[in-house]
Amino acid sequence: MNQQERCLYLIRALQKEMPEYQDAPIPALPGRRWQLLRGLLNVRPPMPAGEEFLRVQDAFLRQMTAEKGIVDAAGLPPCPRNSRIALWQGDITSLRCGAIVNAANSRLLGCFSPNHGCIDNIIHTMSGVQLRLCCNGIMAAQGHEEPTGRAKITPAYNLPCQHVIHTVGPIVYDRVTPEKERELSSCYESCLALAAENGVRSIAFCCISTGVFRFPPDRAARIAVETAEAFLHRDQRLEQVIFNVFKDSDLSIYQSLLGQS
């Protein structure tokens, strides 16, 4: 199968699994067809998938990732402020490293909103349906929603990294309180500790809580850098902490904090 044949196969398989979407027209344009497939993957419940579906899905997602380009974290330049910290702007799902951090919600099952722009959505999309099923098993065993500031680790499946570490950041409703700052610091601390405990050598952080959770980006970045530096000072197991940004405004904030021009 080529990519378009795989895409068509996956759409039809998902429509068969979820009859409520079986009448959705399949677009002719490849980009629109991918949007439909992504939307169906986003709304698919955490249930097992057949071997053939997984084989086709995995081939499709891995070729997509290869085509957009994989960035090796080992080649990222260290920051002047700390040789074990790197700053990188780009798509976190294209990064080859030990683990990437997912800014999850308390259900820990990914974003069910079709084609939503949040990092939770794109990580689950590019990892494949296995990630939601794995997270569902973790949450079923836990028996309650994931508390703010904790972290869970899973395989990365079709992503170029080895693991995904999921953490739930604090939601800011009106103002940032000391409690919210402690919760955000706990997110970074929990992820760093979990990575080190599991033999992860490099970890890439997204900007936790700064999107729809409304934590001010400048204060969030300061907490992220201070927490990471304190952890690295007392724990030598992690070789590299990467702060991944997407927006130019976030890049500027981290450049200032990390002493980059």
N, C-alpha and C positions, 0 to 999 in steps of 0.2 A: 504493500500500500504506500502511496505517496501521502503527503500531509493533508491534502484536501479529501482524499478518500478516508483517511483516518478520522478527520473531523466529521465527515458525514456519517460514518459508522457510529461514532460516539453520540452524536445528536440523536440518531434514530434509536440507539440502545437506551438512552436516557428517557426519551419520550415513551418508549415501551414500558420502562420501569415506573414512570410517573404519568399515567394516562391523562391527568388534568392538563398536560402540556402537549398532548399528541397532535392537536390541531394547529399548533404554532407553525406558520410557514417557514420553510428553510430558505434563507436568502441565497442569491446566486453569487454575490460578491464575497470573496474570502474574508475580508475584515468583518463584515456584518455576520457572516456565518460563525466566526470565532466568538463574537459577542453573544450570539445565541448559545453556543456551547458553554461559554464561561458562565452565563446566567443559569443554565441548567445544572452545571456543576455546583454553583453556589447554593441552590435551593435543595439539592439532593440530601435526603436524610442520612444519618450515619448508619448505613446498613452494608452488609458484605456485597462485594461485586464478584462477578464471574472471572475466571482466569483469562478468557479471551478479551473481555472488556479491559482488564488491567494491563494486559500485554499491549493492546492498541493505545490505551491512554498513556502508558509510560513512554512508549516510543514517540507519541505525538508531543508530549510535554518536554521530553529531553531534547528533541530536535528543535522545538521552539526556543528553549534556553540556549542551545548551541548557536542558533542563528542570531540571537540578539547579542551574544558574546558573553563569555565567562571571565570574570576578573579574579585573579589569584591574590588573596589577601597577603600572602607572603611577600609580594612585590610592592606593597604599599609603603611609601616613605614614612619613617617615624616622625613624630612631632618634636619640635625643639624642646618643649617643656618636659617631655617624658619619652624615652626611647621605646617604651613598651606600649605607647598609645599612637594610633593612626587616625587620621580623618579622611573620609572618602565620601564623595557625592555621587550618587547613582542609585540604581535599582538593586535593593538588597537581595532580591531573589536570583541575581546573577553573580553573587559573591561566593567564591570557593574559600571556605574557612571551616573551623571546627563547629561553630554554632552561630546561628543568627537568632536575634530576639524578636519575638512577635508580641506586639501590643494587643493583648486579647481582651475579650469581655469575660464576665464572671461565669458564663456557661462553658467557656473554653472550647467551643465547638466551631469556631470560625464565624464569619459574617454571612448571614443567609440573605442579604440584600443583593439582588442580581447586579453584577458589574459595578458594585460600589467601589469607590476609590481608596478605601482604607487599607492599611498594610495587612490587617488580619485577612481581608478578602483575597488579596493577591498572593499572599503566602500559601493559604489553603488551596487556591486555584492551581498554582504552579507546582505545589507538592503532590497534588492528586487526592482522590477520594479516600485513600488510605489514612491520611492525616486526621480527618474528621472522625473516622472510625476508631483510630487509636485514642484520640482525645475523649471520645465517648466512653471507651472502656475505663480510662483513668477516672473520669467523673462519676461513672456508675459505681466504681469501687470506693471512691471517696464519699459519695452519698450526700454531698452538699456543694453549693457553688464555690468557686475559687475565691478565697479572700484577697483583698487588695494587698499588694506588696509581696506576695509569695511567688513561687515559680515552679513550673513543671517542665520536664525535658522529654522529648519524643525523637524518633528518627525523622530525617528530613525527606525520605522517599525520593522524589524526582528532582529535588533541588540540588545544586552543586555543593552545598554545605553538607556536613555530616549529621547535624542535629538542629532541631528547632527548640528554643527555650521560650515558653509562654509565660507571660506575667500580666497581671491586671493592675493598671495604674489608677491613681486617684482621679476622681471627677471633681472639677472645680465648679461650684454652682454660683457663687457670688464673689468671694475673695479667697486668696490663698492663705490658709491658716498654717501655723506651725505643724499641726497634725498632718495636713496634706503634704507638706515638705518632708516630714518623716516617712510617710507612706511611699512617696516617690523615691526617696533614698533607699528604702527597703526593697523596692523593685530591683534597683541596680545591684544592691548587696546580695539579694537572693539569687539573682541570675549569675553573678560572678562566682558565688560559693558553689552553686549547683554545677556550673561548668567545671570548676576546679575539681570537685568531687568525682566527676565523671570522666576525668582525663582529657577534657577539652583544652587545647592549647591556645586557640584564638577564638574570640567572641565578638560579634558585631551587633551593636545596639542601634535600634531605630530611636526616634525622638518620642519616648514614651509619654503619653498623656497630653501631648501638645496639640492634637487635632481636635476631634469632637469632644474630648474630655476637658478642653479649655484651660490647660495649665499654661501660663505665660512662657513662651519659648526661651527667653533669656534666663529666667529663674530656673527653669527645668534643666537647661544646659549646665548652669553652674552647679546644681546638685549632682548631675550626672558625672561631671568631671571630678568634683571633689570626692564623691563616693568611690569612683574607680581608682583614683590616685591613692586614697587611704587603703583600699583593699590591696592594691599592687605593692604598697610599701610593706605590708605585713605578710603577704602571701606570694611566694615565688613561683607557684605552679602555672599560672597563666603567663604565656609569652607575649600575647598581643591582645589589646582591647581596641576595637575599631568603633569610632562614632560615625555612623552612616547618616547622612542628611540627603534630602531630596530638593528642598527649596534653597534658593540663593540666600534668602534672609537667614536661614538656619546655618548655612555654611559660614556666613560672615560672623555670626555669634560664636561659633566654635573656633574659628580662626583666631578671633580675639582672645578667647580663653586659653587656647593652646599655644599661643605665640607664633602662629603662622601668618605670613604676609599675604 
